[in-house]
Amino acid sequence: MTSLGTIFNRLITRPAPAVRGQHAASTPQQRPHNGQRAAAFQQFQRDFPAYATTTVLDELRATEYARLDQQGHVYLDYTGGSLYAESQLRDHMRRLSGEVFGNPHSKNLTSLAMTALVERTRESVLRYFNASPHEYMVIFTPNATGALKLIGEAYPFAAGDTYLLTADNHNSVNGIREFARTGGAQTAYIPVVAPELRTDPCAVLAALDQAQPGRNNLFAYPAQSNFSGVQHPLEWIDAAHARGWDVLLDAAAFAPTNQLDLGRWQPDFVSISFYKIFGYPTGLGCLLVRKHAAAKLRRPWYAGGTLTFSSVVADGHYLTPGPAGFEDGTVNYLSIPAVDDGLHLIASVGIATIHTRVLCLTGWLIDQLVALRHSNGLPLVQLYGPASTDRRGGTIQVNFVDPDAQLHDCYQLEQLANRARISLRAGCHCNPGAREAALGLTRAELEPCFRNNDQLSYEQFLQRIAGKTTGALRASLGLVSSFVDAYAYVAFARSFIDQPASAVGSDAS
Ligand SMILES: Cc1ncc(COP(=O)(O)O)c(C=O)c1O
C-alpha cells in the first residue's frame, strides 16, 4: 500500500512558472516543509480518525491517477468534473478496438452487439442507484442539463399548475421556469438563508402546503448544492409527495460523493452527469424517471430513434414506449459502455469510502481556513455555507478578505492558484440564487438589470451592483482527493495573510 509520505514525495516535477506581480503564490516546489506537513497530517489523523479507513484511495491515486502527482497538480474542482482512472480508458479502448460495433437501432449483428452493451449499461445504472427496474427507467442524455431539459419540455405545465424550487439551484433547473411560464404555470421560489445557505424548514413545508389539488405541481431542488455544498434533506421527497407534488431531484453534485439510494428515496425525476462521478466519458448523463411519472410527460416532438412508426401521408406518429421514446436520434453508443466501467470503479472502492474521505478533508479544510487570521485579528476567509460537516458535502465556497475588510477578486485568486498548480473555480457556478443570498445581492439591485435592457454588459452589471463582488472561489473535493491537496490549498490561502487586496495579483492573468 502506498503511504501518504510517498505521495508527498511524488508531488513535484515540473518547473515552476515564473512568478510575476507583487504577490507570489507558492509553487509546489516552494510549498513548505515536509516536516510541518507531516505534523499537520498527524494531527489531522487524530482529529479525523475515519480517514484511516480510506487508504484504498491513496493506492488508487498512486496507481490510476499518477499523472496528478507526477505533474504536481492540486485538483480541487471535482464539482466541475471528476477525474478518470487510467484503467477506464484502457478498458474502454480495448473494448472498442477488439469488437465491431454498429449503430444500435437495427437487428444486424454489429448493431445487436452494441444494443446489448447499451442495455447492460442501463441495467448497471439502475443497480448502482438501487433502483428497481419495475419502478424506474434510465434515459441516456448528453448531461444533467439534457436530463433537466427533457423534463422542462415534457412536463405538462398549464395554467393553474406550479413549479416550485429552492433559490439554491443550478441554472439548468432554474431554466425550467421558462417552460413553466410558457405553459401558463406559476413559478415560486423557497429562499435560502445566509450564512449557512439552507432553507427554513417551516418555509419549505409552508410552500409544499400550497400544492394545487388536481393540478400538476412540480418541486425541484438539488440534493447537494454546487455552490455551498449544503445537502438539502431527502426527507422533502416524501413530504412533497404526501402533499401532491412531483419531485425533481437534481443529484448532479450529490451523486459523486454520496450514495443515492432510490430504493429508500423515490423522487420522480433524477438528473445525473456521469463525468461528475468518474470523469470519463463526458457527453453522457441520464434522467432516472419513475415509470408512473413518465406516463405524465408529453414530448413536444418526435425524432429519429424515438418512434415505433410514423407516416407522412397519414400525418401521424407513435413514440416508442420506455426510455427510447426520450432519446432523440442516435445515442452516444460508443461511449455508453464506458459508463459501466466508471460505475464499476466507484463500486470497487465504495462510495461510502469516498464519502468518508471527502468529509474528513472538508472538515479539516474548513477548520483551517476559517481559523486563518491577519495580524490585526480579522479573519482572512469569508465562508459561504455551513462551517461544520453536518449535512454538507465537500464543496467549500469562500472569498478572501484583506486586513481592511476589502474582498480580494476571486478571479485573480483563481489565476494565482494556477501558478501554484492548484485548480480552483471562481464565479457564481451557474447558481445565481445561492450567490445572491451569499453575497447580499438584492432584488432592488438586480431587477433593474432585466428591465428595458436588450443586453446588459458585464461592466454595466457591475455598476448596478455598486461595487459588490459577483462571485466567490470554490474548492471541491472528490474521488481521489488527499490530505496533500487540502494542505496545499491552506498553504496558498495562508500566503494572503496581511496582504492588501489592492496589492495582490494586479497582473494575475
Ligand atoms: C447541481 C448541478 N446541477 C446541474 C448541473 C449541470 O450539469 P451539466 O453541465 O453536466 O449538464 C451541474 C453542473 O455543475 C450541477 O452542479
The ligand as an SDF file (V2000), in Angstrom:
LIG
                    3D

 16 16  0  0  0  0  0  0  0  0999 V2000
  -26.0630   20.7040   -9.1360 C   0  0  0  0  0  0  0  0  0  0  0  0
  -25.8290   20.7360  -10.6260 C   0  0  0  0  0  0  0  0  0  0  0  0
  -26.8500   20.5390  -11.4460 N   0  0  0  0  0  0  0  0  0  0  0  0
  -26.7190   20.5400  -12.7760 C   0  0  0  0  0  0  0  0  0  0  0  0
  -25.5000   20.7420  -13.3430 C   0  0  0  0  0  0  0  0  0  0  0  0
  -25.3720   20.7400  -14.8380 C   0  0  0  0  0  0  0  0  0  0  0  0
  -24.5190   19.7090  -15.2180 O   0  0  0  0  0  0  0  0  0  0  0  0
  -24.0280   19.5980  -16.7430 P   0  0  0  0  0  0  0  0  0  0  0  0
  -23.2920   20.8670  -17.0360 O   0  0  0  0  0  0  0  0  0  0  0  0
  -23.1680   18.3970  -16.7540 O   0  0  0  0  0  0  0  0  0  0  0  0
  -25.2430   19.4620  -17.5590 O   0  0  0  0  0  0  0  0  0  0  0  0
  -24.3960   20.9660  -12.5330 C   0  0  0  0  0  0  0  0  0  0  0  0
  -23.0670   21.2560  -13.1120 C   0  0  0  0  0  0  0  0  0  0  0  0
  -22.1440   21.6700  -12.4620 O   0  0  0  0  0  0  0  0  0  0  0  0
  -24.5580   20.9520  -11.1270 C   0  0  0  0  0  0  0  0  0  0  0  0
  -23.5210   21.1240  -10.3020 O   0  0  0  0  0  0  0  0  0  0  0  0
  1  2  1  0
  2  3  1  0
  2 15  2  0
  3  4  2  0
  4  5  1  0
  5  6  1  0
  5 12  2  0
  6  7  1  0
  7  8  1  0
  8  9  2  0
  8 10  1  0
  8 11  1  0
 12 13  1  0
 12 15  1  0
 13 14  2  0
 15 16  1  0
M  END
$$$$
